[in-house]
Amino acid sequence: MLSLTRLQVLCEVVAKGSFSGAAEALSYTQSAISQSVARLEAETGATLLVRDRRGVRATAAGATLVAHADVIF
């Protein structure tokens, strides 16, 4: 079963477009955000985010998971 906290972190990372923005919004460290996303990716067996110089955006799998998480929340 996926962690609701990790799903919330993923949603915030996608909404903010960065790990640091999500960390600030959730009052977590950037390291905690990164670890949470890494665990969620391991649990799902999919890459959920694309990381590049412009920030972070959801992959197709990540966008699908975020859409389902939005319904849950």
PyMOL Python script that loads the backbone (N, CA, C, O; Angstrom):
from pymol import cmd

cmd.read_pdbstr("""\
ATOM      1  N   MET A   1       0.846  -1.176   0.000  1.00  0.00           N
ATOM      2  CA  MET A   1       0.000   0.000   0.000  1.00  0.00           C
ATOM      3  C   MET A   1       0.897   1.246   0.000  1.00  0.00           C
ATOM      4  O   MET A   1       1.909   1.297   0.699  1.00  0.00           O
ATOM      5  N   LEU A   2       0.515   2.223  -0.777  1.00  0.00           N
ATOM      6  CA  LEU A   2       1.288   3.460  -0.873  1.00  0.00           C
ATOM      7  C   LEU A   2       0.992   4.368   0.322  1.00  0.00           C
ATOM      8  O   LEU A   2      -0.130   4.418   0.824  1.00  0.00           O
ATOM      9  N   SER A   3       2.006   5.065   0.750  1.00  0.00           N
ATOM     10  CA  SER A   3       1.889   5.983   1.875  1.00  0.00           C
ATOM     11  C   SER A   3       1.200   7.271   1.439  1.00  0.00           C
ATOM     12  O   SER A   3       1.575   7.875   0.434  1.00  0.00           O
ATOM     13  N   LEU A   4       0.188   7.688   2.203  1.00  0.00           N
ATOM     14  CA  LEU A   4      -0.493   8.946   1.901  1.00  0.00           C
ATOM     15  C   LEU A   4       0.445  10.138   2.053  1.00  0.00           C
ATOM     16  O   LEU A   4       0.340  11.117   1.313  1.00  0.00           O
ATOM     17  N   THR A   5       1.354  10.054   3.007  1.00  0.00           N
ATOM     18  CA  THR A   5       2.319  11.137   3.192  1.00  0.00           C
ATOM     19  C   THR A   5       3.210  11.271   1.964  1.00  0.00           C
ATOM     20  O   THR A   5       3.478  12.383   1.508  1.00  0.00           O
ATOM     21  N   ARG A   6       3.669  10.150   1.428  1.00  0.00           N
ATOM     22  CA  ARG A   6       4.514  10.192   0.231  1.00  0.00           C
ATOM     23  C   ARG A   6       3.737  10.691  -0.983  1.00  0.00           C
ATOM     24  O   ARG A   6       4.282  11.404  -1.826  1.00  0.00           O
ATOM     25  N   LEU A   7       2.462  10.316  -1.070  1.00  0.00           N
ATOM     26  CA  LEU A   7       1.633  10.834  -2.153  1.00  0.00           C
ATOM     27  C   LEU A   7       1.469  12.346  -2.033  1.00  0.00           C
ATOM     28  O   LEU A   7       1.510  13.059  -3.036  1.00  0.00           O
ATOM     29  N   GLN A   8       1.286  12.827  -0.825  1.00  0.00           N
ATOM     30  CA  GLN A   8       1.165  14.263  -0.591  1.00  0.00           C
ATOM     31  C   GLN A   8       2.448  14.978  -1.005  1.00  0.00           C
ATOM     32  O   GLN A   8       2.404  16.044  -1.619  1.00  0.00           O
ATOM     33  N   VAL A   9       3.576  14.390  -0.669  1.00  0.00           N
ATOM     34  CA  VAL A   9       4.867  14.966  -1.055  1.00  0.00           C
ATOM     35  C   VAL A   9       4.969  15.032  -2.572  1.00  0.00           C
ATOM     36  O   VAL A   9       5.357  16.066  -3.117  1.00  0.00           O
ATOM     37  N   LEU A  10       4.631  13.956  -3.260  1.00  0.00           N
ATOM     38  CA  LEU A  10       4.681  13.948  -4.722  1.00  0.00           C
ATOM     39  C   LEU A  10       3.796  15.043  -5.304  1.00  0.00           C
ATOM     40  O   LEU A  10       4.223  15.770  -6.201  1.00  0.00           O
ATOM     41  N   CYS A  11       2.585  15.166  -4.810  1.00  0.00           N
ATOM     42  CA  CYS A  11       1.667  16.194  -5.305  1.00  0.00           C
ATOM     43  C   CYS A  11       2.249  17.586  -5.113  1.00  0.00           C
ATOM     44  O   CYS A  11       2.136  18.437  -5.994  1.00  0.00           O
ATOM     45  N   GLU A  12       2.864  17.815  -3.976  1.00  0.00           N
ATOM     46  CA  GLU A  12       3.435  19.132  -3.692  1.00  0.00           C
ATOM     47  C   GLU A  12       4.647  19.413  -4.570  1.00  0.00           C
ATOM     48  O   GLU A  12       4.825  20.539  -5.035  1.00  0.00           O
ATOM     49  N   VAL A  13       5.481  18.403  -4.802  1.00  0.00           N
ATOM     50  CA  VAL A  13       6.639  18.580  -5.684  1.00  0.00           C
ATOM     51  C   VAL A  13       6.166  18.957  -7.085  1.00  0.00           C
ATOM     52  O   VAL A  13       6.717  19.867  -7.703  1.00  0.00           O
ATOM     53  N   VAL A  14       5.153  18.266  -7.583  1.00  0.00           N
ATOM     54  CA  VAL A  14       4.628  18.558  -8.921  1.00  0.00           C
ATOM     55  C   VAL A  14       3.996  19.950  -8.945  1.00  0.00           C
ATOM     56  O   VAL A  14       4.195  20.700  -9.900  1.00  0.00           O
ATOM     57  N   ALA A  15       3.244  20.299  -7.912  1.00  0.00           N
ATOM     58  CA  ALA A  15       2.592  21.609  -7.865  1.00  0.00           C
ATOM     59  C   ALA A  15       3.603  22.750  -7.806  1.00  0.00           C
ATOM     60  O   ALA A  15       3.424  23.776  -8.462  1.00  0.00           O
ATOM     61  N   LYS A  16       4.656  22.574  -7.026  1.00  0.00           N
ATOM     62  CA  LYS A  16       5.666  23.626  -6.853  1.00  0.00           C
ATOM     63  C   LYS A  16       6.725  23.599  -7.950  1.00  0.00           C
ATOM     64  O   LYS A  16       7.376  24.610  -8.212  1.00  0.00           O
ATOM     65  N   GLY A  17       6.897  22.454  -8.584  1.00  0.00           N
ATOM     66  CA  GLY A  17       7.895  22.336  -9.638  1.00  0.00           C
ATOM     67  C   GLY A  17       9.317  22.210  -9.135  1.00  0.00           C
ATOM     68  O   GLY A  17      10.268  22.346  -9.905  1.00  0.00           O
ATOM     69  N   SER A  18       9.466  21.948  -7.826  1.00  0.00           N
ATOM     70  CA  SER A  18      10.813  21.784  -7.268  1.00  0.00           C
ATOM     71  C   SER A  18      10.734  21.069  -5.921  1.00  0.00           C
ATOM     72  O   SER A  18       9.715  21.092  -5.232  1.00  0.00           O
ATOM     73  N   PHE A  19      11.843  20.440  -5.581  1.00  0.00           N
ATOM     74  CA  PHE A  19      11.945  19.785  -4.282  1.00  0.00           C
ATOM     75  C   PHE A  19      12.020  20.833  -3.176  1.00  0.00           C
ATOM     76  O   PHE A  19      11.421  20.665  -2.113  1.00  0.00           O
ATOM     77  N   SER A  20      12.749  21.904  -3.428  1.00  0.00           N
ATOM     78  CA  SER A  20      12.899  22.934  -2.397  1.00  0.00           C
ATOM     79  C   SER A  20      11.580  23.651  -2.140  1.00  0.00           C
ATOM     80  O   SER A  20      11.272  23.977  -0.994  1.00  0.00           O
ATOM     81  N   GLY A  21      10.796  23.902  -3.187  1.00  0.00           N
ATOM     82  CA  GLY A  21       9.489  24.527  -3.000  1.00  0.00           C
ATOM     83  C   GLY A  21       8.549  23.649  -2.205  1.00  0.00           C
ATOM     84  O   GLY A  21       7.817  24.132  -1.341  1.00  0.00           O
ATOM     85  N   ALA A  22       8.568  22.355  -2.497  1.00  0.00           N
ATOM     86  CA  ALA A  22       7.735  21.411  -1.746  1.00  0.00           C
ATOM     87  C   ALA A  22       8.195  21.319  -0.300  1.00  0.00           C
ATOM     88  O   ALA A  22       7.377  21.250   0.618  1.00  0.00           O
ATOM     89  N   ALA A  23       9.513  21.317  -0.100  1.00  0.00           N
ATOM     90  CA  ALA A  23      10.051  21.247   1.265  1.00  0.00           C
ATOM     91  C   ALA A  23       9.595  22.450   2.085  1.00  0.00           C
ATOM     92  O   ALA A  23       9.202  22.308   3.243  1.00  0.00           O
ATOM     93  N   GLU A  24       9.649  23.617   1.486  1.00  0.00           N
ATOM     94  CA  GLU A  24       9.223  24.830   2.198  1.00  0.00           C
ATOM     95  C   GLU A  24       7.728  24.787   2.503  1.00  0.00           C
ATOM     96  O   GLU A  24       7.308  25.131   3.608  1.00  0.00           O
ATOM     97  N   ALA A  25       6.929  24.368   1.532  1.00  0.00           N
ATOM     98  CA  ALA A  25       5.476  24.323   1.717  1.00  0.00           C
ATOM     99  C   ALA A  25       5.053  23.316   2.783  1.00  0.00           C
ATOM    100  O   ALA A  25       4.084  23.540   3.509  1.00  0.00           O
ATOM    101  N   LEU A  26       5.787  22.202   2.872  1.00  0.00           N
ATOM    102  CA  LEU A  26       5.417  21.142   3.815  1.00  0.00           C
ATOM    103  C   LEU A  26       6.210  21.190   5.124  1.00  0.00           C
ATOM    104  O   LEU A  26       5.990  20.378   6.023  1.00  0.00           O
ATOM    105  N   SER A  27       7.128  22.146   5.220  1.00  0.00           N
ATOM    106  CA  SER A  27       7.994  22.266   6.406  1.00  0.00           C
ATOM    107  C   SER A  27       8.842  21.014   6.616  1.00  0.00           C
ATOM    108  O   SER A  27       9.019  20.549   7.742  1.00  0.00           O
ATOM    109  N   TYR A  28       9.362  20.476   5.512  1.00  0.00           N
ATOM    110  CA  TYR A  28      10.286  19.353   5.537  1.00  0.00           C
ATOM    111  C   TYR A  28      11.638  19.848   5.040  1.00  0.00           C
ATOM    112  O   TYR A  28      11.752  20.954   4.513  1.00  0.00           O
ATOM    113  N   THR A  29      12.651  19.023   5.213  1.00  0.00           N
ATOM    114  CA  THR A  29      13.937  19.341   4.597  1.00  0.00           C
ATOM    115  C   THR A  29      13.888  18.877   3.145  1.00  0.00           C
ATOM    116  O   THR A  29      13.085  18.020   2.779  1.00  0.00           O
ATOM    117  N   GLN A  30      14.754  19.455   2.332  1.00  0.00           N
ATOM    118  CA  GLN A  30      14.816  19.042   0.939  1.00  0.00           C
ATOM    119  C   GLN A  30      15.235  17.575   0.839  1.00  0.00           C
ATOM    120  O   GLN A  30      14.771  16.849  -0.040  1.00  0.00           O
ATOM    121  N   SER A  31      16.103  17.151   1.733  1.00  0.00           N
ATOM    122  CA  SER A  31      16.544  15.763   1.766  1.00  0.00           C
ATOM    123  C   SER A  31      15.373  14.820   2.055  1.00  0.00           C
ATOM    124  O   SER A  31      15.266  13.762   1.435  1.00  0.00           O
ATOM    125  N   ALA A  32      14.510  15.189   2.974  1.00  0.00           N
ATOM    126  CA  ALA A  32      13.348  14.359   3.306  1.00  0.00           C
ATOM    127  C   ALA A  32      12.407  14.238   2.109  1.00  0.00           C
ATOM    128  O   ALA A  32      11.841  13.174   1.860  1.00  0.00           O
ATOM    129  N   ILE A  33      12.247  15.329   1.376  1.00  0.00           N
ATOM    130  CA  ILE A  33      11.398  15.308   0.175  1.00  0.00           C
ATOM    131  C   ILE A  33      11.999  14.353  -0.853  1.00  0.00           C
ATOM    132  O   ILE A  33      11.293  13.520  -1.422  1.00  0.00           O
ATOM    133  N   SER A  34      13.284  14.475  -1.085  1.00  0.00           N
ATOM    134  CA  SER A  34      13.970  13.629  -2.058  1.00  0.00           C
ATOM    135  C   SER A  34      13.866  12.154  -1.681  1.00  0.00           C
ATOM    136  O   SER A  34      13.602  11.308  -2.535  1.00  0.00           O
ATOM    137  N   GLN A  35      14.074  11.847  -0.408  1.00  0.00           N
ATOM    138  CA  GLN A  35      13.989  10.466   0.059  1.00  0.00           C
ATOM    139  C   GLN A  35      12.569   9.925  -0.075  1.00  0.00           C
ATOM    140  O   GLN A  35      12.375   8.763  -0.431  1.00  0.00           O
ATOM    141  N   SER A  36      11.585  10.763   0.211  1.00  0.00           N
ATOM    142  CA  SER A  36      10.191  10.347   0.104  1.00  0.00           C
ATOM    143  C   SER A  36       9.830  10.007  -1.338  1.00  0.00           C
ATOM    144  O   SER A  36       9.173   8.998  -1.596  1.00  0.00           O
ATOM    145  N   VAL A  37      10.254  10.841  -2.268  1.00  0.00           N
ATOM    146  CA  VAL A  37       9.984  10.582  -3.681  1.00  0.00           C
ATOM    147  C   VAL A  37      10.721   9.321  -4.139  1.00  0.00           C
ATOM    148  O   VAL A  37      10.165   8.514  -4.884  1.00  0.00           O
ATOM    149  N   ALA A  38      11.954   9.154  -3.702  1.00  0.00           N
ATOM    150  CA  ALA A  38      12.724   7.959  -4.068  1.00  0.00           C
ATOM    151  C   ALA A  38      12.034   6.689  -3.566  1.00  0.00           C
ATOM    152  O   ALA A  38      11.970   5.691  -4.285  1.00  0.00           O
ATOM    153  N   ARG A  39      11.526   6.724  -2.353  1.00  0.00           N
ATOM    154  CA  ARG A  39      10.814   5.551  -1.814  1.00  0.00           C
ATOM    155  C   ARG A  39       9.535   5.281  -2.585  1.00  0.00           C
ATOM    156  O   ARG A  39       9.197   4.130  -2.862  1.00  0.00           O
ATOM    157  N   LEU A  40       8.822   6.352  -2.932  1.00  0.00           N
ATOM    158  CA  LEU A  40       7.591   6.181  -3.698  1.00  0.00           C
ATOM    159  C   LEU A  40       7.891   5.607  -5.083  1.00  0.00           C
ATOM    160  O   LEU A  40       7.154   4.751  -5.574  1.00  0.00           O
ATOM    161  N   GLU A  41       8.956   6.070  -5.705  1.00  0.00           N
ATOM    162  CA  GLU A  41       9.355   5.511  -6.997  1.00  0.00           C
ATOM    163  C   GLU A  41       9.738   4.039  -6.859  1.00  0.00           C
ATOM    164  O   GLU A  41       9.428   3.235  -7.738  1.00  0.00           O
ATOM    165  N   ALA A  42      10.401   3.683  -5.776  1.00  0.00           N
ATOM    166  CA  ALA A  42      10.763   2.278  -5.542  1.00  0.00           C
ATOM    167  C   ALA A  42       9.515   1.428  -5.317  1.00  0.00           C
ATOM    168  O   ALA A  42       9.421   0.311  -5.825  1.00  0.00           O
ATOM    169  N   GLU A  43       8.564   1.955  -4.558  1.00  0.00           N
ATOM    170  CA  GLU A  43       7.329   1.224  -4.275  1.00  0.00           C
ATOM    171  C   GLU A  43       6.493   1.004  -5.540  1.00  0.00           C
ATOM    172  O   GLU A  43       5.898  -0.058  -5.722  1.00  0.00           O
ATOM    173  N   THR A  44       6.456   1.995  -6.392  1.00  0.00           N
ATOM    174  CA  THR A  44       5.640   1.883  -7.602  1.00  0.00           C
ATOM    175  C   THR A  44       6.384   1.195  -8.738  1.00  0.00           C
ATOM    176  O   THR A  44       5.766   0.681  -9.670  1.00  0.00           O
ATOM    177  N   GLY A  45       7.706   1.188  -8.658  1.00  0.00           N
ATOM    178  CA  GLY A  45       8.504   0.608  -9.726  1.00  0.00           C
ATOM    179  C   GLY A  45       8.515   1.464 -10.978  1.00  0.00           C
ATOM    180  O   GLY A  45       8.761   0.966 -12.077  1.00  0.00           O
ATOM    181  N   ALA A  46       8.248   2.756 -10.813  1.00  0.00           N
ATOM    182  CA  ALA A  46       8.183   3.664 -11.962  1.00  0.00           C
ATOM    183  C   ALA A  46       8.907   4.966 -11.644  1.00  0.00           C
ATOM    184  O   ALA A  46       8.979   5.389 -10.490  1.00  0.00           O
ATOM    185  N   THR A  47       9.437   5.587 -12.679  1.00  0.00           N
ATOM    186  CA  THR A  47       9.991   6.929 -12.534  1.00  0.00           C
ATOM    187  C   THR A  47       8.819   7.896 -12.548  1.00  0.00           C
ATOM    188  O   THR A  47       8.057   7.931 -13.514  1.00  0.00           O
ATOM    189  N   LEU A  48       8.668   8.673 -11.500  1.00  0.00           N
ATOM    190  CA  LEU A  48       7.507   9.549 -11.365  1.00  0.00           C
ATOM    191  C   LEU A  48       7.797  10.999 -11.725  1.00  0.00           C
ATOM    192  O   LEU A  48       6.884  11.765 -12.033  1.00  0.00           O
ATOM    193  N   LEU A  49       9.080  11.373 -11.684  1.00  0.00           N
ATOM    194  CA  LEU A  49       9.462  12.751 -11.943  1.00  0.00           C
ATOM    195  C   LEU A  49      10.626  12.832 -12.916  1.00  0.00           C
ATOM    196  O   LEU A  49      11.507  11.972 -12.929  1.00  0.00           O
ATOM    197  N   VAL A  50      10.615  13.871 -13.721  1.00  0.00           N
ATOM    198  CA  VAL A  50      11.741  14.201 -14.588  1.00  0.00           C
ATOM    199  C   VAL A  50      12.417  15.403 -13.955  1.00  0.00           C
ATOM    200  O   VAL A  50      11.789  16.434 -13.717  1.00  0.00           O
ATOM    201  N   ARG A  51      13.702  15.255 -13.687  1.00  0.00           N
ATOM    202  CA  ARG A  51      14.462  16.320 -13.053  1.00  0.00           C
ATOM    203  C   ARG A  51      15.401  16.925 -14.097  1.00  0.00           C
ATOM    204  O   ARG A  51      16.162  16.206 -14.745  1.00  0.00           O
ATOM    205  N   ASP A  52      15.344  18.246 -14.259  1.00  0.00           N
ATOM    206  CA  ASP A  52      16.263  18.912 -15.173  1.00  0.00           C
ATOM    207  C   ASP A  52      16.586  20.308 -14.646  1.00  0.00           C
ATOM    208  O   ASP A  52      16.172  20.676 -13.547  1.00  0.00           O
ATOM    209  N   ARG A  53      17.321  21.071 -15.432  1.00  0.00           N
ATOM    210  CA  ARG A  53      17.750  22.405 -14.983  1.00  0.00           C
ATOM    211  C   ARG A  53      16.586  23.343 -14.710  1.00  0.00           C
ATOM    212  O   ARG A  53      16.701  24.245 -13.881  1.00  0.00           O
ATOM    213  N   ARG A  54      15.476  23.144 -15.390  1.00  0.00           N
ATOM    214  CA  ARG A  54      14.321  24.026 -15.227  1.00  0.00           C
ATOM    215  C   ARG A  54      13.441  23.641 -14.050  1.00  0.00           C
ATOM    216  O   ARG A  54      12.486  24.351 -13.738  1.00  0.00           O
ATOM    217  N   GLY A  55      13.740  22.548 -13.402  1.00  0.00           N
ATOM    218  CA  GLY A  55      12.942  22.116 -12.256  1.00  0.00           C
ATOM    219  C   GLY A  55      12.539  20.664 -12.366  1.00  0.00           C
ATOM    220  O   GLY A  55      13.280  19.830 -12.886  1.00  0.00           O
ATOM    221  N   VAL A  56      11.362  20.381 -11.870  1.00  0.00           N
ATOM    222  CA  VAL A  56      10.858  19.016 -11.797  1.00  0.00           C
ATOM    223  C   VAL A  56       9.464  18.994 -12.410  1.00  0.00           C
ATOM    224  O   VAL A  56       8.662  19.898 -12.181  1.00  0.00           O
ATOM    225  N   ARG A  57       9.183  17.955 -13.191  1.00  0.00           N
ATOM    226  CA  ARG A  57       7.837  17.776 -13.726  1.00  0.00           C
ATOM    227  C   ARG A  57       7.495  16.291 -13.691  1.00  0.00           C
ATOM    228  O   ARG A  57       8.380  15.435 -13.661  1.00  0.00           O
ATOM    229  N   ALA A  58       6.225  16.006 -13.697  1.00  0.00           N
ATOM    230  CA  ALA A  58       5.760  14.624 -13.609  1.00  0.00           C
ATOM    231  C   ALA A  58       5.932  13.905 -14.941  1.00  0.00           C
ATOM    232  O   ALA A  58       5.737  14.490 -16.006  1.00  0.00           O
ATOM    233  N   THR A  59       6.298  12.635 -14.866  1.00  0.00           N
ATOM    234  CA  THR A  59       6.256  11.755 -16.031  1.00  0.00           C
ATOM    235  C   THR A  59       4.787  11.382 -16.245  1.00  0.00           C
ATOM    236  O   THR A  59       3.924  11.799 -15.473  1.00  0.00           O
ATOM    237  N   ALA A  60       4.505  10.618 -17.263  1.00  0.00           N
ATOM    238  CA  ALA A  60       3.129  10.164 -17.486  1.00  0.00           C
ATOM    239  C   ALA A  60       2.630   9.354 -16.288  1.00  0.00           C
ATOM    240  O   ALA A  60       1.493   9.518 -15.843  1.00  0.00           O
ATOM    241  N   ALA A  61       3.493   8.479 -15.774  1.00  0.00           N
ATOM    242  CA  ALA A  61       3.123   7.680 -14.596  1.00  0.00           C
ATOM    243  C   ALA A  61       2.916   8.582 -13.376  1.00  0.00           C
ATOM    244  O   ALA A  61       1.985   8.382 -12.596  1.00  0.00           O
ATOM    245  N   GLY A  62       3.790   9.570 -13.223  1.00  0.00           N
ATOM    246  CA  GLY A  62       3.669  10.497 -12.102  1.00  0.00           C
ATOM    247  C   GLY A  62       2.395  11.317 -12.183  1.00  0.00           C
ATOM    248  O   GLY A  62       1.725  11.529 -11.172  1.00  0.00           O
ATOM    249  N   ALA A  63       2.055  11.778 -13.377  1.00  0.00           N
ATOM    250  CA  ALA A  63       0.836  12.571 -13.556  1.00  0.00           C
ATOM    251  C   ALA A  63      -0.410  11.740 -13.249  1.00  0.00           C
ATOM    252  O   ALA A  63      -1.371  12.235 -12.659  1.00  0.00           O
ATOM    253  N   THR A  64      -0.378  10.482 -13.654  1.00  0.00           N
ATOM    254  CA  THR A  64      -1.508   9.591 -13.356  1.00  0.00           C
ATOM    255  C   THR A  64      -1.649   9.383 -11.856  1.00  0.00           C
ATOM    256  O   THR A  64      -2.757   9.418 -11.321  1.00  0.00           O
ATOM    257  N   LEU A  65      -0.529   9.167 -11.179  1.00  0.00           N
ATOM    258  CA  LEU A  65      -0.567   8.968  -9.733  1.00  0.00           C
ATOM    259  C   LEU A  65      -1.032  10.233  -9.023  1.00  0.00           C
ATOM    260  O   LEU A  65      -1.809  10.154  -8.072  1.00  0.00           O
ATOM    261  N   VAL A  66      -0.573  11.386  -9.466  1.00  0.00           N
ATOM    262  CA  VAL A  66      -1.003  12.660  -8.871  1.00  0.00           C
ATOM    263  C   VAL A  66      -2.512  12.851  -9.062  1.00  0.00           C
ATOM    264  O   VAL A  66      -3.199  13.297  -8.143  1.00  0.00           O
ATOM    265  N   ALA A  67      -3.026  12.519 -10.236  1.00  0.00           N
ATOM    266  CA  ALA A  67      -4.465  12.651 -10.487  1.00  0.00           C
ATOM    267  C   ALA A  67      -5.271  11.764  -9.543  1.00  0.00           C
ATOM    268  O   ALA A  67      -6.300  12.185  -9.015  1.00  0.00           O
ATOM    269  N   HIS A  68      -4.804  10.548  -9.334  1.00  0.00           N
ATOM    270  CA  HIS A  68      -5.495   9.648  -8.400  1.00  0.00           C
ATOM    271  C   HIS A  68      -5.356  10.154  -6.960  1.00  0.00           C
ATOM    272  O   HIS A  68      -6.301  10.066  -6.176  1.00  0.00           O
ATOM    273  N   ALA A  69      -4.195  10.676  -6.619  1.00  0.00           N
ATOM    274  CA  ALA A  69      -3.985  11.208  -5.269  1.00  0.00           C
ATOM    275  C   ALA A  69      -4.892  12.402  -5.016  1.00  0.00           C
ATOM    276  O   ALA A  69      -5.420  12.552  -3.914  1.00  0.00           O
ATOM    277  N   ASP A  70      -5.080  13.251  -6.015  1.00  0.00           N
ATOM    278  CA  ASP A  70      -5.972  14.407  -5.865  1.00  0.00           C
ATOM    279  C   ASP A  70      -7.383  13.965  -5.517  1.00  0.00           C
ATOM    280  O   ASP A  70      -8.052  14.606  -4.706  1.00  0.00           O
ATOM    281  N   VAL A  71      -7.840  12.881  -6.118  1.00  0.00           N
ATOM    282  CA  VAL A  71      -9.165  12.340  -5.817  1.00  0.00           C
ATOM    283  C   VAL A  71      -9.209  11.846  -4.377  1.00  0.00           C
ATOM    284  O   VAL A  71     -10.193  12.064  -3.670  1.00  0.00           O
ATOM    285  N   ILE A  72      -8.146  11.185  -3.945  1.00  0.00           N
ATOM    286  CA  ILE A  72      -8.085  10.654  -2.580  1.00  0.00           C
ATOM    287  C   ILE A  72      -8.102  11.790  -1.561  1.00  0.00           C
ATOM    288  O   ILE A  72      -8.809  11.722  -0.556  1.00  0.00           O
ATOM    289  N   PHE A  73      -7.313  12.842  -1.831  1.00  0.00           N
ATOM    290  CA  PHE A  73      -7.236  13.955  -0.878  1.00  0.00           C
ATOM    291  C   PHE A  73      -8.448  14.841  -0.965  1.00  0.00           C
ATOM    292  O   PHE A  73      -8.546  15.826  -0.233  1.00  0.00           O
TER     293      PHE A  73
END
""", "prot")
cmd.dss("prot")
cmd.show_as("cartoon", "prot")
cmd.util.cbc("prot")
cmd.orient("prot")
